[in-house]
Amino acid sequence: MKRLFTDKDAAELVNIAVELANTIATDNKGLSPVAICCITHQPDVMAVPTASRRMDGAKSLSAVTALHKAFTVLAYEADSIKHANKIKSGSWSEADMLMRQNTTPMFCPWDGGIMVMNQKGKLLCALAAAGRSSEGDRRLMVLAAHKMGYKTNFDKNGEPLE
């Protein structure tokens, strides 16, 4: 029988991310507190956090942003950097953005949400952070996933794999 990704696994992943956030600077904001959201990959709970945490000092809005980043990862089954890069490259216009946000209010096109997979590449959950720079949020989530032995689409420094 295959082992499922459980609520306990999600809580452990979030706790590891908090531990790392307290000890590792992932951008020029230093050890800034973050909010973290983990949503298990299950169609019936796509917008319901499995585990989430707002560190002391993190803005309340960061908790909402982390939730929206995680939702976006699951809705598109893609890391949120995919959408951030479309904006950065100009392949998405302001009208494209407004259309997506109007049709799916939880859509968040900012970097900082990642797909967490088992070693065979099966999507287990979305993990997202908010509170540092978007790149710093992503790097922190990648570090947490890798520390727990999960696979991501990023290298050990949190940079996209080619």
Secondary structure, 3 states (H helix, E strand, C coil): CCCCCCHHHHHHHHHHHHHHHCCCCCCCCCCCCCEEEEEECCHHHCCCCCEEEECCCCCHHHHHHHHHHHHHHHHHCCCCHHHHHHHHHCCCCHHHHHHHHHHCCCCCCCCCEEEEECCCCCEEEEEEEECCCHHHHHHHHHHHHHHCCCECCECCCCCECC
